[in-house]
Amino acid sequence: MKKTTTSSEIFIDPVCMMDVDSGRLNLMFTYQMRTYYFCAEACRKAFKANPEKYLKLKAPKRKGLWGRYLDRLNKVTGGKAQQCH
Ligand SMILES: [Zn+2]
């Protein structure tokens, strides 16, 4: 019996950090052997113009948007690791 692979992967738009709906995966751009997906053509264009800028944002060096997001997450979970049950 063969296992069928599900296409339920999560794609994150590197420009706005939104989850990209799998129905919109036509908006993609390949950069340095990796394929990135976008929520909108505007995001794809922005990434295309300056990929490094958006890829750097992934590393939470400063307390930017991502740091604030983590803070919010910590507040919700009370700073504890999330449990599945
Ligand atoms: Zn976007």
PDB file of the backbone (N, CA, C, O) and the ligand in Angstrom, with CONECT records:
HET     ZN  A 101       1
ATOM      1  N   MET A   1       0.832  -1.218   0.000  1.00  0.00           N
ATOM      2  CA  MET A   1       0.000   0.000   0.000  1.00  0.00           C
ATOM      3  C   MET A   1       0.860   1.259   0.000  1.00  0.00           C
ATOM      4  O   MET A   1       1.860   1.367   0.710  1.00  0.00           O
ATOM      5  N   LYS A   2       0.438   2.171  -0.801  1.00  0.00           N
ATOM      6  CA  LYS A   2       1.221   3.406  -0.902  1.00  0.00           C
ATOM      7  C   LYS A   2       0.610   4.489  -0.031  1.00  0.00           C
ATOM      8  O   LYS A   2      -0.610   4.624   0.067  1.00  0.00           O
ATOM      9  N   LYS A   3       1.466   5.237   0.581  1.00  0.00           N
ATOM     10  CA  LYS A   3       0.981   6.365   1.380  1.00  0.00           C
ATOM     11  C   LYS A   3       0.778   7.562   0.466  1.00  0.00           C
ATOM     12  O   LYS A   3       1.653   7.909  -0.328  1.00  0.00           O
ATOM     13  N   THR A   4      -0.347   8.169   0.583  1.00  0.00           N
ATOM     14  CA  THR A   4      -0.565   9.367  -0.231  1.00  0.00           C
ATOM     15  C   THR A   4      -0.051  10.578   0.542  1.00  0.00           C
ATOM     16  O   THR A   4      -0.343  10.755   1.725  1.00  0.00           O
ATOM     17  N   THR A   5       0.695  11.376  -0.134  1.00  0.00           N
ATOM     18  CA  THR A   5       1.229  12.562   0.529  1.00  0.00           C
ATOM     19  C   THR A   5       0.185  13.664   0.517  1.00  0.00           C
ATOM     20  O   THR A   5      -0.439  13.953  -0.504  1.00  0.00           O
ATOM     21  N   THR A   6       0.019  14.254   1.654  1.00  0.00           N
ATOM     22  CA  THR A   6      -0.940  15.355   1.744  1.00  0.00           C
ATOM     23  C   THR A   6      -0.228  16.660   1.430  1.00  0.00           C
ATOM     24  O   THR A   6       0.951  16.832   1.739  1.00  0.00           O
ATOM     25  N   SER A   7      -0.941  17.547   0.830  1.00  0.00           N
ATOM     26  CA  SER A   7      -0.362  18.834   0.483  1.00  0.00           C
ATOM     27  C   SER A   7      -0.767  19.881   1.513  1.00  0.00           C
ATOM     28  O   SER A   7      -1.160  20.994   1.164  1.00  0.00           O
ATOM     29  N   SER A   8      -0.664  19.509   2.777  1.00  0.00           N
ATOM     30  CA  SER A   8      -1.077  20.435   3.833  1.00  0.00           C
ATOM     31  C   SER A   8       0.120  21.144   4.461  1.00  0.00           C
ATOM     32  O   SER A   8       0.125  21.441   5.656  1.00  0.00           O
ATOM     33  N   GLU A   9       1.117  21.406   3.652  1.00  0.00           N
ATOM     34  CA  GLU A   9       2.265  22.149   4.152  1.00  0.00           C
ATOM     35  C   GLU A   9       1.872  23.597   4.397  1.00  0.00           C
ATOM     36  O   GLU A   9       0.951  24.129   3.777  1.00  0.00           O
ATOM     37  N   ILE A  10       2.589  24.212   5.310  1.00  0.00           N
ATOM     38  CA  ILE A  10       2.304  25.620   5.570  1.00  0.00           C
ATOM     39  C   ILE A  10       3.378  26.465   4.902  1.00  0.00           C
ATOM     40  O   ILE A  10       4.573  26.260   5.113  1.00  0.00           O
ATOM     41  N   PHE A  11       2.939  27.398   4.112  1.00  0.00           N
ATOM     42  CA  PHE A  11       3.855  28.299   3.437  1.00  0.00           C
ATOM     43  C   PHE A  11       3.719  29.681   4.050  1.00  0.00           C
ATOM     44  O   PHE A  11       2.618  30.214   4.191  1.00  0.00           O
ATOM     45  N   ILE A  12       4.847  30.244   4.406  1.00  0.00           N
ATOM     46  CA  ILE A  12       4.826  31.574   5.005  1.00  0.00           C
ATOM     47  C   ILE A  12       5.370  32.596   4.013  1.00  0.00           C
ATOM     48  O   ILE A  12       6.450  32.435   3.444  1.00  0.00           O
ATOM     49  N   ASP A  13       4.606  33.621   3.834  1.00  0.00           N
ATOM     50  CA  ASP A  13       5.016  34.736   2.996  1.00  0.00           C
ATOM     51  C   ASP A  13       6.160  35.462   3.718  1.00  0.00           C
ATOM     52  O   ASP A  13       5.945  36.016   4.796  1.00  0.00           O
ATOM     53  N   PRO A  14       7.370  35.468   3.146  1.00  0.00           N
ATOM     54  CA  PRO A  14       8.496  36.086   3.861  1.00  0.00           C
ATOM     55  C   PRO A  14       8.394  37.606   3.952  1.00  0.00           C
ATOM     56  O   PRO A  14       9.128  38.229   4.719  1.00  0.00           O
ATOM     57  N   VAL A  15       7.518  38.191   3.200  1.00  0.00           N
ATOM     58  CA  VAL A  15       7.387  39.648   3.220  1.00  0.00           C
ATOM     59  C   VAL A  15       6.486  40.096   4.361  1.00  0.00           C
ATOM     60  O   VAL A  15       6.867  40.969   5.141  1.00  0.00           O
ATOM     61  N   CYS A  16       5.307  39.517   4.468  1.00  0.00           N
ATOM     62  CA  CYS A  16       4.378  39.947   5.506  1.00  0.00           C
ATOM     63  C   CYS A  16       4.190  38.894   6.594  1.00  0.00           C
ATOM     64  O   CYS A  16       3.409  39.099   7.523  1.00  0.00           O
ATOM     65  N   MET A  17       4.901  37.762   6.488  1.00  0.00           N
ATOM     66  CA  MET A  17       4.868  36.678   7.475  1.00  0.00           C
ATOM     67  C   MET A  17       3.482  36.052   7.652  1.00  0.00           C
ATOM     68  O   MET A  17       3.170  35.484   8.699  1.00  0.00           O
ATOM     69  N   MET A  18       2.676  36.166   6.625  1.00  0.00           N
ATOM     70  CA  MET A  18       1.348  35.563   6.699  1.00  0.00           C
ATOM     71  C   MET A  18       1.389  34.143   6.169  1.00  0.00           C
ATOM     72  O   MET A  18       2.225  33.812   5.328  1.00  0.00           O
ATOM     73  N   ASP A  19       0.503  33.319   6.651  1.00  0.00           N
ATOM     74  CA  ASP A  19       0.357  31.992   6.072  1.00  0.00           C
ATOM     75  C   ASP A  19      -0.208  32.155   4.668  1.00  0.00           C
ATOM     76  O   ASP A  19      -1.136  32.934   4.450  1.00  0.00           O
ATOM     77  N   VAL A  20       0.344  31.433   3.739  1.00  0.00           N
ATOM     78  CA  VAL A  20      -0.163  31.533   2.380  1.00  0.00           C
ATOM     79  C   VAL A  20      -1.102  30.361   2.124  1.00  0.00           C
ATOM     80  O   VAL A  20      -0.745  29.195   2.294  1.00  0.00           O
ATOM     81  N   ASP A  21      -2.268  30.701   1.725  1.00  0.00           N
ATOM     82  CA  ASP A  21      -3.266  29.699   1.417  1.00  0.00           C
ATOM     83  C   ASP A  21      -2.773  28.830   0.259  1.00  0.00           C
ATOM     84  O   ASP A  21      -2.290  29.343  -0.751  1.00  0.00           O
ATOM     85  N   SER A  22      -2.899  27.529   0.415  1.00  0.00           N
ATOM     86  CA  SER A  22      -2.361  26.619  -0.603  1.00  0.00           C
ATOM     87  C   SER A  22      -3.056  26.768  -1.949  1.00  0.00           C
ATOM     88  O   SER A  22      -2.573  26.270  -2.966  1.00  0.00           O
ATOM     89  N   GLY A  23      -4.173  27.446  -1.949  1.00  0.00           N
ATOM     90  CA  GLY A  23      -4.869  27.694  -3.207  1.00  0.00           C
ATOM     91  C   GLY A  23      -4.249  28.824  -4.008  1.00  0.00           C
ATOM     92  O   GLY A  23      -4.612  29.066  -5.160  1.00  0.00           O
ATOM     93  N   ARG A  24      -3.294  29.521  -3.367  1.00  0.00           N
ATOM     94  CA  ARG A  24      -2.694  30.664  -4.051  1.00  0.00           C
ATOM     95  C   ARG A  24      -1.203  30.453  -4.287  1.00  0.00           C
ATOM     96  O   ARG A  24      -0.435  31.411  -4.374  1.00  0.00           O
ATOM     97  N   LEU A  25      -0.809  29.203  -4.387  1.00  0.00           N
ATOM     98  CA  LEU A  25       0.615  28.916  -4.522  1.00  0.00           C
ATOM     99  C   LEU A  25       1.174  29.241  -5.897  1.00  0.00           C
ATOM    100  O   LEU A  25       2.332  28.942  -6.190  1.00  0.00           O
ATOM    101  N   ASN A  26       0.364  29.842  -6.727  1.00  0.00           N
ATOM    102  CA  ASN A  26       0.875  30.267  -8.029  1.00  0.00           C
ATOM    103  C   ASN A  26       1.783  31.484  -7.869  1.00  0.00           C
ATOM    104  O   ASN A  26       2.566  31.814  -8.760  1.00  0.00           O
ATOM    105  N   LEU A  27       1.664  32.141  -6.721  1.00  0.00           N
ATOM    106  CA  LEU A  27       2.511  33.297  -6.444  1.00  0.00           C
ATOM    107  C   LEU A  27       3.770  32.814  -5.750  1.00  0.00           C
ATOM    108  O   LEU A  27       3.845  32.771  -4.522  1.00  0.00           O
ATOM    109  N   MET A  28       4.747  32.454  -6.546  1.00  0.00           N
ATOM    110  CA  MET A  28       5.983  31.987  -5.936  1.00  0.00           C
ATOM    111  C   MET A  28       7.195  32.561  -6.646  1.00  0.00           C
ATOM    112  O   MET A  28       7.123  33.070  -7.765  1.00  0.00           O
ATOM    113  N   PHE A  29       8.310  32.454  -5.942  1.00  0.00           N
ATOM    114  CA  PHE A  29       9.548  32.989  -6.474  1.00  0.00           C
ATOM    115  C   PHE A  29      10.689  32.134  -5.942  1.00  0.00           C
ATOM    116  O   PHE A  29      10.787  31.888  -4.740  1.00  0.00           O
ATOM    117  N   THR A  30      11.543  31.687  -6.843  1.00  0.00           N
ATOM    118  CA  THR A  30      12.646  30.843  -6.409  1.00  0.00           C
ATOM    119  C   THR A  30      13.893  31.684  -6.245  1.00  0.00           C
ATOM    120  O   THR A  30      14.295  32.415  -7.150  1.00  0.00           O
ATOM    121  N   TYR A  31      14.496  31.572  -5.084  1.00  0.00           N
ATOM    122  CA  TYR A  31      15.694  32.351  -4.780  1.00  0.00           C
ATOM    123  C   TYR A  31      16.670  31.450  -4.038  1.00  0.00           C
ATOM    124  O   TYR A  31      16.318  30.837  -3.031  1.00  0.00           O
ATOM    125  N   GLN A  32      17.881  31.374  -4.532  1.00  0.00           N
ATOM    126  CA  GLN A  32      18.930  30.536  -3.935  1.00  0.00           C
ATOM    127  C   GLN A  32      18.433  29.121  -3.651  1.00  0.00           C
ATOM    128  O   GLN A  32      18.542  28.625  -2.529  1.00  0.00           O
ATOM    129  N   MET A  33      17.893  28.489  -4.670  1.00  0.00           N
ATOM    130  CA  MET A  33      17.440  27.104  -4.625  1.00  0.00           C
ATOM    131  C   MET A  33      16.245  26.849  -3.700  1.00  0.00           C
ATOM    132  O   MET A  33      15.862  25.702  -3.472  1.00  0.00           O
ATOM    133  N   ARG A  34      15.677  27.900  -3.185  1.00  0.00           N
ATOM    134  CA  ARG A  34      14.502  27.731  -2.338  1.00  0.00           C
ATOM    135  C   ARG A  34      13.331  28.459  -2.961  1.00  0.00           C
ATOM    136  O   ARG A  34      13.484  29.514  -3.576  1.00  0.00           O
ATOM    137  N   THR A  35      12.167  27.878  -2.789  1.00  0.00           N
ATOM    138  CA  THR A  35      10.974  28.498  -3.346  1.00  0.00           C
ATOM    139  C   THR A  35      10.175  29.162  -2.235  1.00  0.00           C
ATOM    140  O   THR A  35       9.885  28.558  -1.202  1.00  0.00           O
ATOM    141  N   TYR A  36       9.833  30.397  -2.470  1.00  0.00           N
ATOM    142  CA  TYR A  36       9.058  31.148  -1.491  1.00  0.00           C
ATOM    143  C   TYR A  36       7.687  31.441  -2.069  1.00  0.00           C
ATOM    144  O   TYR A  36       7.524  31.623  -3.275  1.00  0.00           O
ATOM    145  N   TYR A  37       6.709  31.480  -1.181  1.00  0.00           N
ATOM    146  CA  TYR A  37       5.339  31.714  -1.615  1.00  0.00           C
ATOM    147  C   TYR A  37       4.807  33.012  -1.011  1.00  0.00           C
ATOM    148  O   TYR A  37       5.207  33.432   0.075  1.00  0.00           O
ATOM    149  N   PHE A  38       3.911  33.615  -1.738  1.00  0.00           N
ATOM    150  CA  PHE A  38       3.434  34.942  -1.337  1.00  0.00           C
ATOM    151  C   PHE A  38       1.923  35.019  -1.357  1.00  0.00           C
ATOM    152  O   PHE A  38       1.242  34.290  -2.077  1.00  0.00           O
ATOM    153  N   CYS A  39       1.424  35.935  -0.534  1.00  0.00           N
ATOM    154  CA  CYS A  39      -0.034  36.082  -0.431  1.00  0.00           C
ATOM    155  C   CYS A  39      -0.572  36.935  -1.568  1.00  0.00           C
ATOM    156  O   CYS A  39      -1.738  36.823  -1.947  1.00  0.00           O
ATOM    157  N   ALA A  40       0.289  37.785  -2.105  1.00  0.00           N
ATOM    158  CA  ALA A  40      -0.165  38.691  -3.152  1.00  0.00           C
ATOM    159  C   ALA A  40       0.992  39.048  -4.078  1.00  0.00           C
ATOM    160  O   ALA A  40       2.164  38.912  -3.726  1.00  0.00           O
ATOM    161  N   GLU A  41       0.630  39.501  -5.259  1.00  0.00           N
ATOM    162  CA  GLU A  41       1.634  39.877  -6.246  1.00  0.00           C
ATOM    163  C   GLU A  41       2.529  40.998  -5.716  1.00  0.00           C
ATOM    164  O   GLU A  41       3.720  41.048  -6.024  1.00  0.00           O
ATOM    165  N   ALA A  42       1.949  41.893  -4.921  1.00  0.00           N
ATOM    166  CA  ALA A  42       2.720  43.012  -4.368  1.00  0.00           C
ATOM    167  C   ALA A  42       3.839  42.496  -3.468  1.00  0.00           C
ATOM    168  O   ALA A  42       4.954  43.018  -3.494  1.00  0.00           O
ATOM    169  N   CYS A  43       3.541  41.474  -2.676  1.00  0.00           N
ATOM    170  CA  CYS A  43       4.552  40.906  -1.786  1.00  0.00           C
ATOM    171  C   CYS A  43       5.647  40.222  -2.603  1.00  0.00           C
ATOM    172  O   CYS A  43       6.829  40.322  -2.273  1.00  0.00           O
ATOM    173  N   ARG A  44       5.257  39.543  -3.648  1.00  0.00           N
ATOM    174  CA  ARG A  44       6.210  38.847  -4.488  1.00  0.00           C
ATOM    175  C   ARG A  44       7.171  39.846  -5.142  1.00  0.00           C
ATOM    176  O   ARG A  44       8.376  39.611  -5.227  1.00  0.00           O
ATOM    177  N   LYS A  45       6.609  40.952  -5.594  1.00  0.00           N
ATOM    178  CA  LYS A  45       7.425  41.988  -6.232  1.00  0.00           C
ATOM    179  C   LYS A  45       8.402  42.579  -5.229  1.00  0.00           C
ATOM    180  O   LYS A  45       9.567  42.817  -5.551  1.00  0.00           O
ATOM    181  N   ALA A  46       7.928  42.813  -4.019  1.00  0.00           N
ATOM    182  CA  ALA A  46       8.773  43.400  -2.982  1.00  0.00           C
ATOM    183  C   ALA A  46       9.929  42.462  -2.645  1.00  0.00           C
ATOM    184  O   ALA A  46      11.063  42.897  -2.443  1.00  0.00           O
ATOM    185  N   PHE A  47       9.625  41.192  -2.589  1.00  0.00           N
ATOM    186  CA  PHE A  47      10.663  40.201  -2.269  1.00  0.00           C
ATOM    187  C   PHE A  47      11.673  40.119  -3.407  1.00  0.00           C
ATOM    188  O   PHE A  47      12.883  40.069  -3.184  1.00  0.00           O
ATOM    189  N   LYS A  48      11.157  40.107  -4.614  1.00  0.00           N
ATOM    190  CA  LYS A  48      11.990  40.007  -5.803  1.00  0.00           C
ATOM    191  C   LYS A  48      12.974  41.174  -5.871  1.00  0.00           C
ATOM    192  O   LYS A  48      14.119  41.015  -6.293  1.00  0.00           O
ATOM    193  N   ALA A  49      12.509  42.342  -5.451  1.00  0.00           N
ATOM    194  CA  ALA A  49      13.330  43.544  -5.515  1.00  0.00           C
ATOM    195  C   ALA A  49      14.461  43.515  -4.494  1.00  0.00           C
ATOM    196  O   ALA A  49      15.530  44.078  -4.731  1.00  0.00           O
ATOM    197  N   ASN A  50      14.228  42.867  -3.371  1.00  0.00           N
ATOM    198  CA  ASN A  50      15.239  42.861  -2.308  1.00  0.00           C
ATOM    199  C   ASN A  50      15.076  41.639  -1.397  1.00  0.00           C
ATOM    200  O   ASN A  50      14.650  41.770  -0.250  1.00  0.00           O
ATOM    201  N   PRO A  51      15.413  40.459  -1.907  1.00  0.00           N
ATOM    202  CA  PRO A  51      15.192  39.218  -1.140  1.00  0.00           C
ATOM    203  C   PRO A  51      15.943  39.193   0.190  1.00  0.00           C
ATOM    204  O   PRO A  51      15.417  38.721   1.197  1.00  0.00           O
ATOM    205  N   GLU A  52      17.163  39.698   0.188  1.00  0.00           N
ATOM    206  CA  GLU A  52      17.987  39.665   1.399  1.00  0.00           C
ATOM    207  C   GLU A  52      17.308  40.366   2.570  1.00  0.00           C
ATOM    208  O   GLU A  52      17.359  39.908   3.711  1.00  0.00           O
ATOM    209  N   LYS A  53      16.686  41.461   2.261  1.00  0.00           N
ATOM    210  CA  LYS A  53      16.026  42.252   3.293  1.00  0.00           C
ATOM    211  C   LYS A  53      14.991  41.421   4.052  1.00  0.00           C
ATOM    212  O   LYS A  53      14.900  41.476   5.279  1.00  0.00           O
ATOM    213  N   TYR A  54      14.216  40.655   3.290  1.00  0.00           N
ATOM    214  CA  TYR A  54      13.143  39.896   3.920  1.00  0.00           C
ATOM    215  C   TYR A  54      13.645  38.611   4.554  1.00  0.00           C
ATOM    216  O   TYR A  54      13.086  38.144   5.546  1.00  0.00           O
ATOM    217  N   LEU A  55      14.681  38.046   3.994  1.00  0.00           N
ATOM    218  CA  LEU A  55      15.210  36.813   4.575  1.00  0.00           C
ATOM    219  C   LEU A  55      15.918  37.110   5.888  1.00  0.00           C
ATOM    220  O   LEU A  55      15.969  36.260   6.777  1.00  0.00           O
ATOM    221  N   LYS A  56      16.461  38.303   6.010  1.00  0.00           N
ATOM    222  CA  LYS A  56      17.135  38.692   7.246  1.00  0.00           C
ATOM    223  C   LYS A  56      16.132  38.865   8.379  1.00  0.00           C
ATOM    224  O   LYS A  56      16.437  38.619   9.546  1.00  0.00           O
ATOM    225  N   LEU A  57      14.937  39.293   8.010  1.00  0.00           N
ATOM    226  CA  LEU A  57      13.909  39.522   9.023  1.00  0.00           C
ATOM    227  C   LEU A  57      13.551  38.248   9.769  1.00  0.00           C
ATOM    228  O   LEU A  57      13.013  38.298  10.875  1.00  0.00           O
ATOM    229  N   LYS A  58      13.851  37.113   9.164  1.00  0.00           N
ATOM    230  CA  LYS A  58      13.508  35.835   9.781  1.00  0.00           C
ATOM    231  C   LYS A  58      14.304  35.611  11.063  1.00  0.00           C
ATOM    232  O   LYS A  58      13.828  34.949  11.985  1.00  0.00           O
ATOM    233  N   ALA A  59      15.520  36.163  11.120  1.00  0.00           N
ATOM    234  CA  ALA A  59      16.330  36.013  12.321  1.00  0.00           C
ATOM    235  C   ALA A  59      15.941  37.092  13.313  1.00  0.00           C
ATOM    236  O   ALA A  59      16.164  38.275  13.056  1.00  0.00           O
ATOM    237  N   PRO A  60      15.368  36.709  14.434  1.00  0.00           N
ATOM    238  CA  PRO A  60      14.892  37.716  15.400  1.00  0.00           C
ATOM    239  C   PRO A  60      16.037  38.315  16.209  1.00  0.00           C
ATOM    240  O   PRO A  60      16.207  38.019  17.391  1.00  0.00           O
ATOM    241  N   LYS A  61      16.798  39.144  15.561  1.00  0.00           N
ATOM    242  CA  LYS A  61      17.920  39.794  16.238  1.00  0.00           C
ATOM    243  C   LYS A  61      17.413  40.931  17.108  1.00  0.00           C
ATOM    244  O   LYS A  61      17.753  41.037  18.286  1.00  0.00           O
ATOM    245  N   ARG A  62      16.608  41.763  16.511  1.00  0.00           N
ATOM    246  CA  ARG A  62      16.072  42.902  17.233  1.00  0.00           C
ATOM    247  C   ARG A  62      14.648  42.595  17.661  1.00  0.00           C
ATOM    248  O   ARG A  62      14.042  41.616  17.227  1.00  0.00           O
ATOM    249  N   LYS A  63      14.138  43.447  18.512  1.00  0.00           N
ATOM    250  CA  LYS A  63      12.759  43.278  18.927  1.00  0.00           C
ATOM    251  C   LYS A  63      11.861  43.991  17.945  1.00  0.00           C
ATOM    252  O   LYS A  63      11.342  45.074  18.212  1.00  0.00           O
ATOM    253  N   GLY A  64      11.696  43.368  16.824  1.00  0.00           N
ATOM    254  CA  GLY A  64      10.849  43.955  15.805  1.00  0.00           C
ATOM    255  C   GLY A  64       9.459  43.353  15.874  1.00  0.00           C
ATOM    256  O   GLY A  64       8.958  43.010  16.944  1.00  0.00           O
ATOM    257  N   LEU A  65       8.870  43.239  14.736  1.00  0.00           N
ATOM    258  CA  LEU A  65       7.526  42.692  14.644  1.00  0.00           C
ATOM    259  C   LEU A  65       7.491  41.266  15.167  1.00  0.00           C
ATOM    260  O   LEU A  65       6.547  40.862  15.846  1.00  0.00           O
ATOM    261  N   TRP A  66       8.531  40.510  14.844  1.00  0.00           N
ATOM    262  CA  TRP A  66       8.596  39.109  15.239  1.00  0.00           C
ATOM    263  C   TRP A  66       8.751  38.989  16.753  1.00  0.00           C
ATOM    264  O   TRP A  66       8.124  38.132  17.375  1.00  0.00           O
ATOM    265  N   GLY A  67       9.586  39.848  17.349  1.00  0.00           N
ATOM    266  CA  GLY A  67       9.789  39.827  18.786  1.00  0.00           C
ATOM    267  C   GLY A  67       8.507  40.143  19.524  1.00  0.00           C
ATOM    268  O   GLY A  67       8.196  39.544  20.553  1.00  0.00           O
ATOM    269  N   ARG A  68       7.774  41.091  18.983  1.00  0.00           N
ATOM    270  CA  ARG A  68       6.509  41.468  19.614  1.00  0.00           C
ATOM    271  C   ARG A  68       5.509  40.331  19.512  1.00  0.00           C
ATOM    272  O   ARG A  68       4.702  40.107  20.415  1.00  0.00           O
ATOM    273  N   TYR A  69       5.577  39.619  18.401  1.00  0.00           N
ATOM    274  CA  TYR A  69       4.690  38.475  18.208  1.00  0.00           C
ATOM    275  C   TYR A  69       4.995  37.401  19.246  1.00  0.00           C
ATOM    276  O   TYR A  69       4.084  36.804  19.820  1.00  0.00           O
ATOM    277  N   LEU A  70       6.281  37.161  19.482  1.00  0.00           N
ATOM    278  CA  LEU A  70       6.679  36.161  20.466  1.00  0.00           C
ATOM    279  C   LEU A  70       6.261  36.585  21.868  1.00  0.00           C
ATOM    280  O   LEU A  70       5.848  35.756  22.678  1.00  0.00           O
ATOM    281  N   ASP A  71       6.371  37.866  22.146  1.00  0.00           N
ATOM    282  CA  ASP A  71       5.936  38.390  23.433  1.00  0.00           C
ATOM    283  C   ASP A  71       4.458  38.105  23.661  1.00  0.00           C
ATOM    284  O   ASP A  71       4.040  37.673  24.735  1.00  0.00           O
ATOM    285  N   ARG A  72       3.693  38.359  22.623  1.00  0.00           N
ATOM    286  CA  ARG A  72       2.255  38.140  22.699  1.00  0.00           C
ATOM    287  C   ARG A  72       1.977  36.653  22.947  1.00  0.00           C
ATOM    288  O   ARG A  72       1.098  36.286  23.727  1.00  0.00           O
ATOM    289  N   LEU A  73       2.746  35.820  22.263  1.00  0.00           N
ATOM    290  CA  LEU A  73       2.588  34.378  22.395  1.00  0.00           C
ATOM    291  C   LEU A  73       2.916  33.950  23.820  1.00  0.00           C
ATOM    292  O   LEU A  73       2.225  33.110  24.396  1.00  0.00           O
ATOM    293  N   ASN A  74       3.973  34.531  24.388  1.00  0.00           N
ATOM    294  CA  ASN A  74       4.367  34.204  25.747  1.00  0.00           C
ATOM    295  C   ASN A  74       3.296  34.616  26.745  1.00  0.00           C
ATOM    296  O   ASN A  74       3.070  33.933  27.744  1.00  0.00           O
ATOM    297  N   LYS A  75       2.651  35.713  26.476  1.00  0.00           N
ATOM    298  CA  LYS A  75       1.592  36.187  27.354  1.00  0.00           C
ATOM    299  C   LYS A  75       0.434  35.191  27.358  1.00  0.00           C
ATOM    300  O   LYS A  75      -0.145  34.876  28.398  1.00  0.00           O
ATOM    301  N   VAL A  76       0.128  34.723  26.193  1.00  0.00           N
ATOM    302  CA  VAL A  76      -0.991  33.786  26.041  1.00  0.00           C
ATOM    303  C   VAL A  76      -0.688  32.464  26.746  1.00  0.00           C
ATOM    304  O   VAL A  76      -1.548  31.891  27.415  1.00  0.00           O
ATOM    305  N   THR A  77       0.544  31.995  26.585  1.00  0.00           N
ATOM    306  CA  THR A  77       0.897  30.693  27.153  1.00  0.00           C
ATOM    307  C   THR A  77       1.462  30.833  28.557  1.00  0.00           C
ATOM    308  O   THR A  77       1.811  29.834  29.185  1.00  0.00           O
ATOM    309  N   GLY A  78       1.558  32.068  29.062  1.00  0.00           N
ATOM    310  CA  GLY A  78       2.110  32.291  30.385  1.00  0.00           C
ATOM    311  C   GLY A  78       3.602  31.988  30.444  1.00  0.00           C
ATOM    312  O   GLY A  78       4.136  31.667  31.506  1.00  0.00           O
ATOM    313  N   GLY A  79       4.264  32.091  29.312  1.00  0.00           N
ATOM    314  CA  GLY A  79       5.702  31.868  29.264  1.00  0.00           C
ATOM    315  C   GLY A  79       6.084  30.395  29.300  1.00  0.00           C
ATOM    316  O   GLY A  79       7.264  30.049  29.236  1.00  0.00           O
ATOM    317  N   LYS A  80       5.095  29.545  29.401  1.00  0.00           N
ATOM    318  CA  LYS A  80       5.371  28.100  29.440  1.00  0.00           C
ATOM    319  C   LYS A  80       5.275  27.518  28.040  1.00  0.00           C
ATOM    320  O   LYS A  80       4.640  28.078  27.147  1.00  0.00           O
ATOM    321  N   ALA A  81       5.911  26.405  27.886  1.00  0.00           N
ATOM    322  CA  ALA A  81       5.825  25.736  26.606  1.00  0.00           C
ATOM    323  C   ALA A  81       4.410  25.201  26.420  1.00  0.00           C
ATOM    324  O   ALA A  81       3.767  24.740  27.362  1.00  0.00           O
ATOM    325  N   GLN A  82       3.957  25.277  25.203  1.00  0.00           N
ATOM    326  CA  GLN A  82       2.603  24.810  24.929  1.00  0.00           C
ATOM    327  C   GLN A  82       2.538  23.303  24.977  1.00  0.00           C
ATOM    328  O   GLN A  82       3.451  22.606  24.534  1.00  0.00           O
ATOM    329  N   GLN A  83       1.439  22.815  25.525  1.00  0.00           N
ATOM    330  CA  GLN A  83       1.250  21.376  25.596  1.00  0.00           C
ATOM    331  C   GLN A  83       0.119  20.974  24.687  1.00  0.00           C
ATOM    332  O   GLN A  83      -0.794  21.753  24.413  1.00  0.00           O
ATOM    333  N   CYS A  84       0.192  19.755  24.230  1.00  0.00           N
ATOM    334  CA  CYS A  84      -0.845  19.356  23.294  1.00  0.00           C
ATOM    335  C   CYS A  84      -2.080  18.840  24.009  1.00  0.00           C
ATOM    336  O   CYS A  84      -3.150  18.754  23.406  1.00  0.00           O
ATOM    337  N   HIS A  85      -1.952  18.492  25.300  1.00  0.00           N
ATOM    338  CA  HIS A  85      -3.161  18.138  26.049  1.00  0.00           C
ATOM    339  C   HIS A  85      -3.009  18.307  27.552  1.00  0.00           C
ATOM    340  O   HIS A  85      -3.949  18.045  28.302  1.00  0.00           O
TER     341      HIS A  85
HETATM  342 ZN    ZN A 101       2.162  38.979   1.802  1.00  0.00          ZN2+
END
